[in-house]
Amino acid sequence: MLFELKNKVAVITGGGSGIGKAIAEVFAEQGAQVCILELNQKAAKETAQSLANQRLLAKGYACNVSVQAEVVTVVQSIIKKFGKIDMLINCAGIAHIGKLDSTAEEDFDRVFQVNVKGVYNCMHAVIKPMVKQKSGVILNIASIASSVGIPDRFAYSMSKGAVVTMTMSVAKDYIKEGIRCNCISPARVHTPFVDGFLKKNYPGNEAEMFEKLSHTQPIGRMAKPVEVAHLALYLCSDEASFITGCDYPLDGGFIKLNN
């Protein structure tokens, strides 16, 4: 079976909702032992239980990815229980709306701690075990905001640009150890965050604004989380064994066709 992940252990941060949850579901369906790391312990357990109810392999872990000690403890417990980590998928992230002059220092630091340091913490925790086993795949979720200017996304764009460059650095440094590292840069994806953003900022006009945001992408709609998950599955599978050091826009034509 193509893209089979049987006997693979996948660590997925932010796996309790949105893109991370979709990746957890798809990877579990392909046979992986899924380990979900979530700040929201309830979300982690609910997703893991939902998969377990389908007789799929999943376990949830409460973890603040911005705290290195927590990440190390969880990673060590996963290795102790399952013997290895084959894949790390960094999905955990937060957004911030604001230009340079409207981005407060505390907002900048908050985005950096989760979106940049969180990715660093998780990669730092798994890299030595992966080097020891001479294999591993790391996949980071970046954004088209790392490639093009997005209005009112100063701190967010900064953080996702860092994710892309960290990806390239890790790919370069560990290619001889059998470790691959890539990233996906989605455009707008219809997640619970989008619904919450519209409800908070456009009460009563959610449907109208949803359509407006959808049509900023040439394809005419937002991506579905499962569409990101399917690309993630390919990039983490053995079928993609020749691919490393790449950033994949998944953007409905936004970067090249939005003229």
VOGU-3710 file (C-alpha; in Angstrom, 3 decimals, decimal comma):
1> mlfelknkva> 0,000/0,000/0,000  1,348/3,398/-0,969  2,155/5,831/1,853  1,868/3,123/4,508  3,130/4,199/7,940  2,800/0,883/9,748  5,350/0,486/12,577  6,167/4,218/12,387  5,943/6,520/15,412  4,771/10,057/14,606
11> vitgggsgig> 4,891/12,985/17,020  2,451/15,721/16,021  2,368/19,019/17,881  -0,904/20,918/17,866  -2,591/17,628/16,999  -5,752/18,340/18,935  -7,360/20,665/16,392  -7,178/22,094/12,886  -4,343/21,023/10,612  -2,609/19,045/13,325
21> kaiaevfaeq> -5,729/17,028/14,071  -6,226/16,244/10,384  -2,619/15,065/10,118  -3,040/12,895/13,214  -6,147/11,283/11,718  -4,597/10,637/8,308  -1,347/9,267/9,747  -3,222/6,980/12,143  -5,368/5,699/9,268  -2,153/4,796/7,443
31> gaqvcileln> -0,970/2,716/10,390  1,263/5,088/12,370  1,429/5,199/16,137  0,374/8,829/16,601  1,560/10,837/19,602  -0,368/14,100/19,940  1,292/16,980/21,797  -1,125/19,715/22,810  -1,184/22,653/25,197  -4,868/21,838/25,622
41> qkaaketaqs> -4,784/18,486/27,393  -8,508/17,932/26,835  -8,140/18,378/23,060  -5,187/15,979/22,975  -7,081/13,293/24,866  -10,276/13,739/22,859  -8,488/13,384/19,528  -6,494/10,391/20,765  -9,629/8,740/22,155  -11,530/9,350/18,919
51> lanqrllakg> -8,800/7,566/16,984  -8,568/4,780/19,544  -12,306/4,236/19,200  -11,627/3,466/15,543  -9,001/0,927/16,612  -6,226/3,258/15,493  -3,010/3,856/17,421  -2,972/7,208/19,234  -1,914/8,708/22,536  -2,312/12,281/23,777
61> yacnvsvqae> 0,230/14,265/25,778  -0,171/17,643/27,482  2,800/19,792/26,487  3,653/23,473/26,174  6,057/23,420/23,224  7,534/26,783/24,238  8,957/25,206/27,425  11,955/23,066/26,527  11,896/21,018/29,734  8,301/19,919/29,046
71> vvtvvqsiik> 9,143/18,956/25,470  12,196/16,933/26,531  10,203/15,095/29,196  7,430/14,154/26,767  9,839/13,110/24,000  11,781/10,931/26,422  8,576/9,269/27,622  7,531/8,569/24,025  10,887/6,987/23,212  10,750/4,947/26,422
81> kfgkidmlin> 7,269/3,643/25,554  7,627/3,109/21,792  11,387/2,760/21,358  11,825/5,472/18,730  10,435/8,517/16,964  10,293/8,239/13,165  8,519/11,500/12,379  8,072/14,916/13,967  5,399/17,174/12,537  5,419/20,695/13,981
91> cagiahigkl> 1,886/22,098/13,692  1,505/23,973/16,967  1,314/27,692/16,360  -0,509/30,909/17,138  -1,486/33,917/15,059  -1,303/37,650/15,633  -2,935/40,458/13,706  -1,026/43,717/13,500  1,477/45,836/11,607  4,900/46,770/12,964
101> dstaeedfdr> 3,630/49,854/14,794  0,667/48,013/16,316  2,618/44,955/17,456  3,480/45,283/21,126  6,625/43,708/22,522  4,621/41,194/24,529  2,717/40,135/21,388  5,951/39,729/19,439  7,487/37,660/22,247  4,377/35,473/22,576
111> vfqvnvkgvy> 4,378/34,617/18,859  8,119/33,986/18,889  7,928/31,677/21,910  5,369/29,363/20,313  6,002/29,584/16,576  9,797/29,786/16,596  11,088/28,530/19,922  8,425/25,830/20,005  9,614/24,428/16,682  13,233/24,676/17,837
121> ncmhavikpm> 12,437/22,922/21,122  10,757/19,993/19,412  13,416/19,558/16,729  16,155/19,891/19,357  14,532/17,164/21,467  14,214/14,594/18,656  17,365/15,234/16,636  19,815/13,222/18,758  17,580/10,121/18,866  17,075/10,408/15,104
131> vkqksgviln> 20,833/10,734/14,539  21,381/7,681/16,728  18,901/5,615/14,717  20,244/7,035/11,437  16,793/7,925/10,174  13,962/10,374/10,704  11,639/12,858/9,062  10,867/16,351/10,308  8,042/18,336/8,763  7,303/21,914/9,782
141> iasiassvgi> 4,146/23,865/9,023  5,112/27,334/7,826  2,909/29,717/5,811  2,758/31,651/2,565  3,358/34,637/4,870  7,006/33,563/4,853  7,188/34,170/1,082  4,911/37,124/0,326  3,696/40,189/2,161  0,417/39,612/4,030
151> pdrfaysmsk> -1,283/42,729/5,445  -1,335/43,062/9,241  0,723/39,939/9,905  4,107/41,371/10,962  4,926/39,059/13,902  3,287/36,022/12,337  5,215/36,488/9,085  8,448/36,858/11,054  7,823/33,590/12,852  6,959/31,605/9,743
161> gavvtmtmsv> 9,985/32,963/7,897  12,077/31,596/10,746  10,378/28,209/10,405  11,360/28,003/6,732  14,997/28,922/7,353  15,273/26,530/10,311  13,905/23,816/8,030  16,598/24,443/5,423  19,344/24,517/8,027  18,312/21,209/9,587
171> akdyikegir> 17,962/19,589/6,163  21,480/20,670/5,270  23,114/19,726/8,569  21,632/16,242/8,966  21,318/14,886/5,436  24,291/12,552/6,008  22,546/11,088/9,070  19,551/9,934/7,035  17,272/12,681/8,320  14,972/14,575/5,977
181> cncisparvh> 13,450/17,962/6,804  10,819/19,817/4,759  8,044/22,323/5,342  4,594/23,110/4,000  3,429/26,704/3,532  -0,367/26,795/3,408  -2,481/29,764/2,440  -5,780/30,185/4,295  -7,087/26,920/5,694  -10,603/26,583/7,080
191> tpfvdgflkk> -9,944/25,682/10,707  -11,746/26,477/13,974  -9,377/29,447/14,303  -10,889/31,033/11,187  -14,417/30,572/12,511  -13,432/32,055/15,858  -11,706/35,002/14,201  -14,781/35,803/12,107  -17,149/35,468/15,058  -15,016/37,796/17,175
201> nypgneaemf> -14,253/40,454/14,568  -17,304/40,331/12,260  -20,321/39,351/14,379  -23,381/39,010/12,194  -21,334/39,161/8,992  -19,430/35,906/9,326  -20,728/34,320/6,122  -20,011/37,411/4,019  -16,470/37,758/5,356  -15,843/34,037/4,974
211> eklshtqpig> -16,635/34,311/1,262  -14,472/37,418/0,933  -11,485/35,718/2,555  -12,045/32,580/0,502  -11,899/34,508/-2,756  -8,570/36,153/-1,942  -7,180/32,859/-3,233  -7,363/32,384/-6,990  -8,821/28,895/-6,623  -11,840/30,514/-4,972
221> rmakpvevah> -11,886/28,792/-1,594  -9,875/28,031/1,514  -7,966/24,789/1,848  -9,356/21,956/3,939  -7,137/20,699/6,794  -7,174/17,197/5,277  -5,622/18,581/2,068  -2,621/19,750/4,099  -2,599/16,363/5,824  -2,412/14,500/2,523
231> lalylcsdea> 0,666/16,482/1,454  2,169/15,894/4,901  1,561/12,168/4,496  3,429/12,084/1,215  6,376/14,099/2,506  6,731/11,885/5,590  6,309/8,606/3,730  9,028/6,416/2,252  7,705/7,367/-1,194  9,229/10,834/-0,605
241> sfitgcdypl> 12,622/9,490/0,459  14,452/11,635/-2,127  12,916/14,911/-0,910  14,583/17,147/1,669  15,235/20,853/2,154  12,058/21,967/0,366  9,233/24,365/1,165  5,921/23,417/-0,439  3,314/26,171/-0,943  -0,182/24,765/-0,661
251> dggfiklnn> -1,944/27,955/-1,576  -4,631/27,622/-4,261  -2,481/29,701/-6,596  -2,006/32,595/-4,151  1,714/33,196/-4,642  1,968/32,820/-8,415  -1,522/33,698/-9,683  -2,744/36,453/-7,361  -1,900/39,398/-9,631
//
